[in-house]
Amino acid sequence: MDKWEAMSINRRLFDLGSRLGSLEGYLYSEEKVDKSYLKNWLRNIENEFSQLPAGLKQEIEGDYLEILRKVEALLKRLYGDTDADSLQVTGMIVTLKGQKMPQH
């Protein structure tokens, strides 16, 4: 069992939220961005979200998408529409929309 799997659901949710929120804030401070971190940062966020229980993902999906869209807009503004990191976030959004969970 890896470290992530050993964490409680509450801890996983906290880690995902803090990682995503700090990325958004980091991108707002444009001049301080070290682009070399972005690919793995985005991959970690995507992996963490995908490993949450289905009910929890469904509950936070709207907010998660909203923040991903903000991150996408910031990346596109900083680096353009064809930048690898911008495209990675766009792909995360498209994938999530395609896997939208049914409403109960």
Secondary structure in CASP SS format (residue, H / E / C, confidence):
PFRMAT SS
TARGET T0000
AUTHOR 0000-0000-0000
METHOD secondary structure of the structure
MODEL  1
M C 1.00
D C 1.00
K H 1.00
W H 1.00
E H 1.00
A H 1.00
M C 1.00
S C 1.00
I H 1.00
N H 1.00
R H 1.00
R H 1.00
L H 1.00
F H 1.00
D H 1.00
L H 1.00
G H 1.00
S H 1.00
R H 1.00
L H 1.00
G H 1.00
S H 1.00
L H 1.00
E H 1.00
G H 1.00
Y H 1.00
L H 1.00
Y H 1.00
S C 1.00
E H 1.00
E H 1.00
K H 1.00
V C 1.00
D C 1.00
K H 1.00
S H 1.00
Y H 1.00
L H 1.00
K H 1.00
N H 1.00
W H 1.00
L H 1.00
R H 1.00
N H 1.00
I H 1.00
E H 1.00
N H 1.00
E H 1.00
F H 1.00
S H 1.00
Q C 1.00
L C 1.00
P C 1.00
A H 1.00
G H 1.00
L H 1.00
K H 1.00
Q H 1.00
E H 1.00
I H 1.00
E H 1.00
G H 1.00
D H 1.00
Y H 1.00
L H 1.00
E H 1.00
I H 1.00
L H 1.00
R H 1.00
K H 1.00
V H 1.00
E H 1.00
A H 1.00
L H 1.00
L H 1.00
K H 1.00
R H 1.00
L H 1.00
Y H 1.00
G C 1.00
D C 1.00
T C 1.00
D C 1.00
A H 1.00
D H 1.00
S H 1.00
L H 1.00
Q H 1.00
V H 1.00
T H 1.00
G H 1.00
M H 1.00
I H 1.00
V H 1.00
T H 1.00
L H 1.00
K H 1.00
G H 1.00
Q C 1.00
K C 1.00
M C 1.00
P C 1.00
Q C 1.00
H C 1.00
END
